[in-house]
């Protein structure tokens, strides 16, 4: 009788263990169905992240790139404004503004005037005494930045005279600017006169 009780007890225990194991296996299978299927290491990596991290950074560019682009755009706008300020200073014969914009080692090459590096006084004498700039207009300006150096080029249309000679017309120009101590100064200008427009 004792043997029969032991046998029944062992049989009941085994049945309970088997039932518990099958319930556990069913629960695991159900859990797998709700998970994303993994097809590689990238998917496994994504599943380990919280849901909000999966979309983070996909539409926005890094802050450093945004800052660099904003800084570049600000420098371009500043240089275009300085080009106009320079021509305005020539028109108004404003020596103070010119001395801030034109570097000590400024060079100028144009069809009518050449100023060698370090001969800024010659340029100032021409600008303050000889040149009479009536009007000017820029077209097709482009700015290229190379660190603390910038090249501005385009077309300049001006009405002007110098020492009684007509200096009006259309010019192609290239200006080189350098940033020194946080301020841009022009170090070189090269101009070429375009032939008169046919009417």
C-alpha positions as CSV (number, residue, x, y, z in Angstrom):
1,X,0.0,0.0,0.0
2,X,2.9,2.3,0.9
3,X,4.4,1.6,-2.6
4,X,1.1,2.5,-4.3
5,X,0.9,5.8,-2.4
6,X,4.5,6.7,-3.3
7,X,3.8,5.8,-7.0
8,X,0.7,8.0,-7.1
9,X,2.5,10.9,-5.4
10,X,5.4,10.7,-7.9
11,X,2.9,10.5,-10.8
12,X,0.9,13.6,-9.6
13,X,4.2,15.6,-9.1
14,X,5.4,14.7,-12.6
15,X,2.0,15.7,-14.1
16,X,2.2,19.1,-12.3
17,X,5.7,19.7,-13.5
18,X,4.8,18.8,-17.1
19,X,1.7,21.1,-16.9
20,X,3.8,24.0,-15.6
21,X,6.5,23.6,-18.2
22,X,3.9,23.5,-21.1
23,X,2.3,26.7,-19.7
24,X,5.7,28.4,-19.5
25,X,6.6,27.4,-23.1
26,X,3.3,28.7,-24.4
27,X,3.8,32.0,-22.6
28,X,7.3,32.3,-24.2
29,X,5.9,31.6,-27.7
30,X,3.3,34.2,-27.2
31,X,5.9,36.8,-26.1
32,X,8.0,36.1,-29.2
33,X,5.0,36.8,-31.5
34,X,4.7,40.3,-30.2
35,X,8.5,41.1,-30.6
36,X,9.9,42.6,-33.8
37,X,11.6,40.0,-36.0
38,X,15.3,40.3,-35.9
39,X,17.0,40.1,-39.3
40,X,20.5,41.2,-38.3
41,X,22.7,43.0,-35.9
42,X,21.2,46.5,-36.7
43,X,17.7,45.3,-35.9
44,X,18.9,43.7,-32.6
45,X,20.6,47.0,-31.8
46,X,17.5,49.0,-32.5
47,X,15.4,46.7,-30.3
48,X,17.7,47.3,-27.4
49,X,17.1,51.1,-27.7
50,X,14.0,52.9,-26.2
51,X,11.4,53.7,-28.9
52,X,12.1,57.4,-28.9
53,X,15.7,56.9,-29.7
54,X,15.0,55.1,-33.0
55,X,13.9,58.3,-34.7
56,X,16.3,60.7,-32.9
57,X,18.7,62.6,-35.1
58,X,17.4,61.3,-38.4
59,X,15.8,64.6,-39.6
60,X,18.0,67.1,-37.8
61,X,21.6,67.8,-38.7
62,X,24.2,68.0,-36.0
63,X,24.4,71.3,-34.1
64,X,28.0,71.8,-35.2
65,X,27.0,71.7,-38.9
66,X,24.2,74.1,-38.2
67,X,26.5,76.5,-36.4
68,X,29.1,76.3,-39.2
69,X,26.4,77.0,-41.9
70,X,25.0,79.9,-39.9
71,X,28.5,81.3,-39.4
72,X,29.2,81.0,-43.1
73,X,26.0,82.7,-44.1
74,X,26.7,85.5,-41.6
75,X,30.2,86.0,-43.0
76,X,28.8,86.2,-46.6
77,X,26.2,88.8,-45.6
78,X,28.8,90.8,-43.8
79,X,31.2,90.8,-46.7
80,X,28.5,91.9,-49.2
81,X,27.6,94.7,-46.8
82,X,31.3,95.7,-46.6
83,X,31.6,95.8,-50.4
84,X,28.7,98.4,-50.4
85,X,30.2,100.2,-47.5
86,X,33.5,100.5,-49.4
87,X,31.9,101.9,-52.5
88,X,29.7,104.2,-50.4
89,X,32.9,105.5,-48.6
90,X,34.4,106.3,-52.1
91,X,31.2,108.0,-53.1
92,X,31.1,110.1,-49.9
93,X,34.9,110.5,-49.8
94,X,34.9,109.1,-46.2
95,X,38.5,108.6,-45.3
96,X,37.7,107.2,-41.9
97,X,35.5,104.4,-43.3
98,X,38.1,103.7,-46.0
99,X,40.9,103.4,-43.4
100,X,38.9,100.7,-41.5
101,X,38.2,98.7,-44.7
102,X,41.4,99.0,-46.7
103,X,44.4,97.1,-45.3
104,X,47.9,98.6,-45.1
105,X,49.2,96.2,-47.7
106,X,46.4,96.8,-50.1
107,X,47.0,96.3,-53.8
108,X,44.9,97.5,-56.8
109,X,45.2,96.5,-60.4
110,X,42.8,98.2,-62.7
111,X,42.9,99.4,-66.4
112,X,43.5,103.0,-65.2
113,X,45.3,102.8,-61.9
114,X,47.8,100.4,-60.2
115,X,48.5,100.6,-56.5
116,X,51.4,98.4,-55.3
117,X,51.3,96.7,-51.9
118,X,52.2,99.0,-49.2
119,X,51.4,102.1,-51.2
120,X,48.0,102.7,-49.6
121,X,48.6,106.5,-49.6
122,X,48.5,106.6,-53.4
123,X,45.1,104.9,-53.3
124,X,43.8,107.3,-50.6
125,X,45.0,110.3,-52.6
126,X,43.2,109.0,-55.7
127,X,40.0,108.2,-53.7
128,X,39.9,111.5,-51.7
129,X,41.1,114.0,-54.4
130,X,40.8,112.6,-57.9
131,X,37.9,110.2,-58.0
132,X,34.3,111.5,-58.2
133,X,32.0,108.5,-58.0
134,X,28.4,109.5,-58.9
135,X,26.7,106.1,-58.7
136,X,27.5,102.4,-58.6
137,X,25.6,99.1,-58.8
138,X,26.7,95.4,-58.2
139,X,25.5,92.4,-60.2
140,X,26.1,88.7,-59.8
141,X,28.1,88.9,-56.6
142,X,29.6,85.7,-55.3
143,X,31.4,85.1,-52.0
144,X,33.9,82.2,-51.5
145,X,35.2,81.6,-48.0
146,X,38.5,79.9,-47.2
147,X,38.9,80.1,-43.5
148,X,39.9,83.7,-42.6
149,X,40.2,84.6,-46.3
150,X,37.3,85.5,-48.7
151,X,37.1,86.1,-52.4
152,X,34.3,88.3,-53.6
153,X,33.7,88.6,-57.3
154,X,31.1,90.0,-59.6
155,X,30.2,92.9,-61.9
156,X,30.4,96.6,-61.1
157,X,28.6,99.2,-63.0
158,X,29.7,102.8,-62.1
159,X,29.4,106.4,-63.2
160,X,32.6,108.1,-62.2
161,X,35.3,110.5,-63.3
162,X,38.9,111.0,-62.2
163,X,40.8,114.2,-62.8
164,X,38.3,115.1,-65.6
165,X,38.5,111.7,-67.3
166,X,35.5,109.5,-67.7
167,X,35.9,106.4,-65.5
168,X,32.4,105.1,-65.9
169,X,31.5,101.7,-67.4
170,X,31.1,98.1,-66.6
171,X,33.8,96.2,-64.8
172,X,34.5,92.6,-63.7
173,X,36.2,92.6,-60.3
174,X,37.7,90.3,-57.8
175,X,38.3,91.4,-54.2
176,X,40.3,89.5,-51.6
177,X,39.3,90.1,-48.0
178,X,41.2,88.8,-44.9
179,X,39.8,88.6,-41.3
180,X,42.2,90.2,-38.9
181,X,41.4,90.5,-35.2
182,X,37.8,89.8,-35.9
183,X,37.4,92.4,-38.6
184,X,37.4,92.0,-42.4
185,X,39.8,94.2,-44.5
186,X,40.3,94.2,-48.2
187,X,43.8,93.4,-49.3
188,X,43.5,93.3,-53.0
189,X,41.2,94.4,-55.9
190,X,41.6,93.4,-59.5
191,X,39.3,95.0,-62.1
192,X,38.9,94.5,-65.9
193,X,36.8,96.8,-68.0
194,X,34.1,95.2,-70.1
195,X,33.4,96.5,-73.6
196,X,30.5,99.0,-73.9
197,X,27.1,97.3,-74.3
198,X,25.7,97.3,-77.9
199,X,22.4,99.2,-78.3
